[in-house]
Amino acid sequence: MNRLSTFRSVWQHQVLRGAMFTGAIFATLLPLAASSIAASKDSPKAIVDEAWQIVNREYVDGTFNRLDWQKTRMELLKRNYKNRQEAYVAIRSTLKKLGDPYTRFLDPQQFQSLNNQTSGEMSGVGIKLEANPRTQQLVVAEAIDNSPASRAGIKAGDAIVAIDGKSTKNMTLEGAISLIRGEVGKSITLKIARGAKSPFDVPLIRAQIEVSSVFSEVKKEGALKVGYIRLAEFSSHSSEQMQKAIKDLNRQQVNAYVLDMRGNPGGLLQASVEIARMWLDNGTIVKTVDRKGGNENFRAVQGALTQLPMAVLVDGNSASASEILAGALKDNRRAQIVGAQTFGKALVQSVHSLSDGSGMAVTVAHYYTPNGTDIGHKGITPDVKVDLNSIEQKNLAESPSLLGSTQDPQYQRAISVLQGKNATTPNSGKVPAVSSNR
């Protein structure tokens, strides 16, 4: 089982679901808003006021969806909150009135999940789990390189039969993940079953693990030697992982690229800009506009790692930071976009921690593609549209190993584009001749 076939493993995607996040983030862990409440900094009322002040200072809509925001604050502070949960309910109820699903409150657990996602790191032992469909056992899909698990000799295919003495029989994946994850430096013991051997204990010490968001391999497609790269999300490590993948594929003398961003929910804005610069030598990448009309243009800086022909795969779950990258490559005529209409999220959030460990994501800007296109609620239209039917979608979702294969219609169409079949590039009206790598 290779890394590409397991990148969608539940271990990684629990992070995405836990964070409940689809977006492009300016920054994480920004300074706390100053509270004017004369109370303990983490009292329920102080938390409410912190949240109000962050929105008051940064929210992209200066009319607050036509709410009297000052009056809203007075009403919030008149109330007495018995505990944090009552404060959380009040914050969520108030934010809902803004009519923006991306400006939202995150309780401490949700905020930690989002932090894990954007940092590209997890506290654990470095394994990805899946349920064996035949035996229903919890099985190691991958032991991440240089992790406590890989150093201890845990291998893909090992079954985990107990966690700290607790049997995993009838345990859900979510339950197992919550037991395995924990504080860095704390010990955990996994009981492993491997083949015909008797189950044996493997003691481990939890560590901070870098989660891979970039997966690459060389694919031989007729006369074409394709560098296939899947980008699962935009975390703080994604740009360095992408740079390494491109350089590794360049060394292997690929002569075309397919960048697969299907299912990519977004992440850090800066990561999308840095990755765009690896493919573009010049041109605008994205423009953001805040509530005061202030705009910022992010541009390429003459640092492209390759000029080879390129196709980009997207679908309806390619969102925000994915759309920024796809829009930049499309509008700058660098690549052909292949697949289905993207999600259509043209908003940028900043993320703030609150004094009790909870947090907020607040929409602070609107973004536009290099051509000035607002993709909000519309998405990016592919140059070559390939919609999957329900059976094809089900097959790829249930068997990720089929992604980038002969049974993946969108990938196959991207290959046809690169081979010059049934499609043209936006550069010159025909696909450029494939040449050896520079």
C-alpha positions in Angstrom: 0.0 0.0 0.0 1.7 3.2 -1.1 1.3 6.7 0.3 -0.9 7.8 -2.5 -3.4 5.1 -1.8 -3.6 6.0 1.8 -3.6 9.8 1.8 -7.3 9.9 2.4 -7.0 7.7 5.5 -9.3 8.5 8.4 -6.4 9.4 10.7 -5.7 12.5 8.5 -9.3 13.4 7.6 -10.4 13.4 11.2 -8.4 16.6 11.5 -10.3 18.2 8.6 -13.7 17.2 10.0 -12.9 18.2 13.5 -11.8 21.7 12.4 -15.1 22.2 10.4 -13.1 24.4 8.2 -13.0 25.3 4.5 -11.1 28.4 3.9 -8.1 30.6 3.3 -6.5 31.9 6.5 -4.4 35.0 6.8 -2.8 33.9 10.1 -3.4 31.8 13.2 -3.0 32.6 16.8 -3.3 36.4 16.4 -3.2 38.5 19.6 -6.2 38.6 21.9 -8.6 41.4 21.7 -8.4 43.7 24.7 -11.4 43.3 26.9 -12.9 46.2 28.8 -14.8 43.9 31.2 -13.5 44.3 34.8 -13.5 40.6 35.5 -11.3 37.6 35.3 -9.8 37.3 31.9 -11.4 34.0 31.3 -14.8 34.7 32.9 -17.8 33.9 30.7 -18.7 37.5 30.2 -15.1 38.4 29.3 -15.0 35.7 26.6 -18.2 37.1 25.1 -16.7 40.6 25.0 -13.4 39.4 23.5 -15.4 37.8 20.7 -17.5 40.9 20.1 -14.4 43.1 20.0 -12.6 40.9 17.4 -15.6 41.1 15.1 -15.9 44.8 15.7 -12.3 45.4 14.7 -11.9 43.1 11.8 -15.1 41.8 10.2 -15.2 42.4 6.4 -18.7 43.9 6.4 -18.6 47.3 8.2 -22.4 47.3 8.5 -22.4 43.9 10.3 -25.2 42.7 8.1 -27.1 45.9 9.0 -27.0 45.1 12.7 -26.5 47.8 15.4 -23.2 46.2 16.6 -22.8 48.6 19.5 -26.3 47.8 20.7 -25.6 44.1 20.3 -22.6 44.5 22.7 -24.7 46.2 25.4 -27.3 43.4 25.2 -24.6 40.8 25.5 -23.1 42.4 28.5 -26.4 42.8 30.3 -26.8 39.1 30.6 -25.4 36.9 33.3 -23.6 33.7 32.2 -23.5 30.8 34.6 -20.7 29.1 32.8 -18.7 29.0 29.6 -21.2 26.9 27.7 -23.8 29.6 28.1 -21.3 32.2 26.9 -20.5 30.0 23.9 -24.2 29.7 23.0 -24.5 33.5 23.2 -21.5 34.0 20.9 -22.7 31.5 18.3 -26.2 33.0 18.3 -24.8 36.5 17.8 -22.4 35.5 15.0 -25.2 33.7 13.2 -26.9 37.1 12.7 -24.0 38.2 10.6 -25.2 35.8 7.9 -21.6 34.5 7.3 -21.0 30.8 7.9 -17.3 31.3 7.9 -17.2 33.7 10.8 -17.7 31.3 13.6 -16.8 30.4 17.2 -14.7 27.4 18.0 -14.8 25.7 21.4 -11.3 24.7 22.8 -11.4 21.2 21.2 -12.5 22.6 17.8 -9.9 25.4 18.0 -7.1 22.9 18.8 -8.2 20.8 15.8 -8.1 23.8 13.5 -4.7 24.7 14.9 -3.5 21.1 14.2 -4.8 21.4 10.6 -3.2 24.7 9.7 0.1 23.8 11.5 0.3 20.6 9.6 1.3 18.8 12.8 -0.3 16.3 15.2 0.6 15.1 18.6 0.6 11.3 18.5 2.8 8.3 17.4 2.7 8.7 13.6 0.3 6.2 12.3 -2.6 6.4 9.9 -5.4 4.0 10.6 -8.1 2.3 8.6 -10.7 -0.4 9.2 -10.1 -3.6 7.4 -13.4 -4.1 5.5 -13.2 -7.9 5.8 -12.1 -8.4 9.4 -13.2 -5.0 10.8 -9.9 -4.8 12.6 -8.2 -1.5 13.0 -5.2 -1.7 10.7 -2.1 0.6 10.2 -2.4 2.1 6.8 1.0 3.8 7.1 3.6 4.5 9.7 4.9 7.9 9.0 8.6 8.2 8.3 10.8 9.1 11.3 7.9 8.9 13.7 7.8 7.0 17.0 5.8 4.3 15.3 8.2 3.8 12.4 11.2 3.8 14.6 9.6 1.1 16.8 9.1 -1.1 13.7 5.3 -0.7 13.3 4.4 -1.5 9.7 1.5 -1.0 7.3 -0.8 -3.9 7.6 -0.2 -4.4 11.4 -3.5 -4.7 13.3 -3.9 -2.8 16.5 -5.7 -5.1 19.0 -5.4 -3.0 22.1 -4.5 0.5 23.2 -3.0 0.9 26.7 -4.6 -2.5 27.5 -8.1 -1.5 26.1 -9.3 -3.9 23.5 -10.1 -2.3 20.1 -12.7 -4.9 19.3 -15.9 -3.0 18.2 -14.0 0.3 18.7 -14.6 3.0 16.2 -11.8 4.7 14.2 -12.7 7.9 16.0 -12.4 6.2 19.4 -9.0 4.7 18.6 -7.7 8.0 17.2 -8.7 9.9 20.4 -6.9 7.3 22.5 -3.7 7.3 20.5 -3.4 11.1 20.2 -2.3 12.9 23.4 0.2 15.1 25.1 3.7 15.1 23.6 6.1 13.2 25.8 3.5 10.9 27.3 3.8 7.1 26.9 1.3 4.8 25.2 1.4 1.0 24.5 -0.1 -0.5 21.4 -0.7 -4.3 21.2 0.1 -5.3 17.6 -1.0 -8.4 15.7 1.2 -9.3 12.7 0.5 -12.3 10.6 0.7 -15.6 12.4 2.8 -14.2 15.3 1.3 -13.8 18.7 0.2 -10.3 19.5 3.0 -8.2 21.1 3.2 -4.9 23.0 5.0 -1.9 21.5 5.6 0.9 24.0 5.8 4.4 22.4 6.3 8.0 23.5 4.0 10.5 21.8 5.7 13.2 19.7 4.8 16.1 17.5 4.3 14.7 14.0 4.5 16.5 10.7 1.5 15.5 8.6 2.2 15.1 4.9 -0.2 17.2 2.7 1.7 16.6 -0.6 2.0 13.2 -2.2 3.9 12.6 -5.5 5.0 9.9 -7.9 6.0 9.4 -11.5 3.5 8.0 -13.9 4.3 6.6 -17.3 1.4 7.5 -19.7 2.5 6.4 -23.2 5.3 8.6 -24.3 4.6 11.0 -21.4 6.4 10.8 -18.1 4.1 12.6 -15.7 4.9 14.1 -12.4 1.7 13.5 -10.5 1.2 15.5 -7.3 -1.7 15.4 -4.9 -2.1 18.4 -2.6 -4.5 17.6 0.2 -4.6 20.9 2.1 -2.6 24.1 2.6 -0.8 23.8 6.0 2.3 25.6 7.2 4.4 22.7 5.9 2.7 22.4 2.5 5.0 24.8 0.6 8.2 23.1 1.7 6.7 19.7 0.9 5.6 20.9 -2.5 9.0 22.3 -3.2 10.6 19.0 -2.4 8.1 17.1 -4.5 8.7 19.3 -7.6 12.5 19.1 -7.2 12.4 15.3 -6.8 10.2 14.9 -9.9 12.5 17.3 -11.9 15.4 15.1 -11.0 13.5 12.1 -12.3 13.2 13.8 -15.7 9.4 14.1 -15.9 8.2 16.0 -18.9 4.7 17.2 -17.7 2.8 17.7 -14.5 -0.6 16.9 -13.1 -1.5 18.8 -9.9 -4.5 17.2 -8.2 -6.4 19.4 -5.8 -9.7 17.5 -5.8 -11.2 17.4 -2.3 -8.7 20.1 -1.0 -10.7 22.3 1.4 -8.2 25.1 1.6 -6.0 26.3 4.5 -3.4 29.0 4.8 -3.5 31.8 2.3 0.3 32.3 2.4 0.9 28.6 1.6 -1.2 29.0 -1.6 0.7 32.1 -2.6 4.1 30.4 -2.0 3.0 27.3 -4.0 1.8 29.4 -6.8 5.2 31.1 -7.0 6.7 27.6 -7.6 4.8 27.3 -10.9 4.7 31.0 -12.0 7.6 33.3 -13.0 5.5 36.4 -13.1 2.0 37.8 -12.8 -0.6 38.4 -10.1 -1.6 35.4 -7.9 -4.5 36.9 -6.0 -5.9 40.3 -4.8 -7.5 40.7 -1.4 -9.8 43.6 -0.4 -10.7 44.5 3.2 -13.7 46.4 4.6 -12.0 49.7 4.2 -11.3 49.1 0.5 -7.6 48.4 1.2 -6.2 45.9 -1.2 -3.2 43.8 -1.4 -1.8 42.1 -4.5 0.2 39.0 -4.2 2.5 38.4 -7.1 5.0 35.8 -8.5 8.6 36.6 -7.9 10.6 35.0 -10.8 11.0 31.8 -8.8 9.2 29.1 -10.8 10.8 25.6 -10.4 9.6 24.4 -13.8 8.1 25.6 -17.0 6.8 22.2 -18.1 3.2 21.6 -19.4 0.8 21.3 -16.6 -2.8 20.3 -15.9 -4.7 20.9 -12.6 -7.5 18.7 -11.3 -10.3 20.3 -9.3 -13.8 19.4 -8.2 -16.7 20.7 -6.1 -14.8 20.2 -2.9 -11.8 22.2 -4.1 -12.3 25.4 -2.0 -10.8 28.7 -1.1 -7.0 28.4 -1.0 -7.3 25.7 -3.7 -9.3 28.1 -5.8 -6.7 30.8 -5.3 -4.0 28.5 -6.7 -6.2 27.2 -9.5 -7.4 30.7 -10.4 -3.8 32.0 -10.5 -2.6 29.2 -12.8 -5.7 29.6 -15.0 -5.7 33.4 -15.4 -1.9 33.5 -16.0 -2.4 30.9 -18.7 0.1 28.6 -17.0 -2.1 25.4 -16.8 -5.3 23.9 -18.0 -7.9 23.3 -15.3 -9.6 20.0 -15.6 -12.6 18.6 -13.7 -15.7 20.0 -12.1 -16.8 23.4 -11.0 -15.1 24.4 -7.7 -16.7 25.2 -4.4 -16.9 29.0 -4.8 -15.5 30.6 -1.6 -13.9 34.0 -2.2 -13.5 35.0 1.5 -10.4 35.1 3.7 -10.5 34.6 7.5 -8.1 35.4 10.3 -8.1 33.1 13.3 -7.9 34.3 16.9 -7.4 32.5 20.2 -9.5 33.6 23.2 -8.3 33.6 26.8 -10.0 30.4 27.8 -8.5 28.3 25.0 -11.4 28.7 22.6 -11.1 30.7 19.3 -12.7 32.4 16.4 -12.4 32.5 12.7 -13.4 35.9 11.3 -13.9 36.9 7.7 -11.6 39.9 7.1 -11.3 40.2 3.3 -12.7 39.3 -0.1 -10.4 37.9 -2.8 -10.4 38.1 -6.6 -8.5 36.1 -9.1 -5.8 37.8 -11.2 -8.3 38.7 -13.9 -10.5 40.4 -11.3 -13.0 37.6 -11.2 -15.2 37.2 -8.0 -15.7 33.4 -7.7 -18.0 33.7 -4.6 -20.9 31.2 -4.8 -19.8 30.4 -8.4 -16.5 28.8 -8.2 -13.9 28.4 -11.0 -15.1 26.9 -14.3 -12.6 24.4 -15.6 -11.1 24.8 -19.0 -12.0 21.2 -19.6 -15.1 20.2 -17.7 -15.4 16.6 -16.7 -18.2 15.8 -14.2 -18.2 12.3 -12.6 -21.4 10.3 -12.4 -22.5 8.9 -9.0 -20.9 5.5 -9.6 -17.5 7.0 -10.5 -17.6 9.3 -7.5 -18.5 6.4 -5.2 -15.7 4.2 -6.7 -13.0 6.9 -6.2 -14.2 7.8 -2.7 -14.2 4.1 -1.6 -11.0 3.2 -3.3 -8.5 6.1 -3.2 -5.9 3.9 -4.8 -7.9 4.5 -8.1 -7.0 8.2 -8.1 -4.6 9.0 -10.9 -5.3 5.7 -12.5 -7.0 4.4 -15.7 -10.2 4.2 -13.7 -10.1 7.9 -12.9 -11.9 9.8 -15.7 -10.8 13.3 -14.7 -7.1 12.2 -14.5 -7.3 10.5 -17.8 -8.8 13.6 -19.4 -5.9 15.6 -17.9 -3.5 13.2 -19.6 -5.3 13.7 -22.9 -4.9 17.4 -22.5 -1.2 17.0 -22.0 -0.9 14.7 -24.9 -2.8 17.1 -27.1 -6.0 15.1 -27.4 -9.4 16.7 -27.5 -8.2 19.9 -25.8 -6.1 23.0 -26.3 -4.0 25.0 -23.9 -4.9 28.6 -23.3 -1.4 29.7 -24.3 -1.3 29.1 -28.0 -4.3 27.2 -29.1 -2.5 23.9 -28.9 -0.7 21.8 -26.3 3.0 22.7 -26.2 5.4 20.0 -27.3 6.6 18.0 -24.4 10.3 18.6 -23.9 12.9 17.3 -21.5 13.0 19.0 -18.1 15.0 22.1 -17.6 
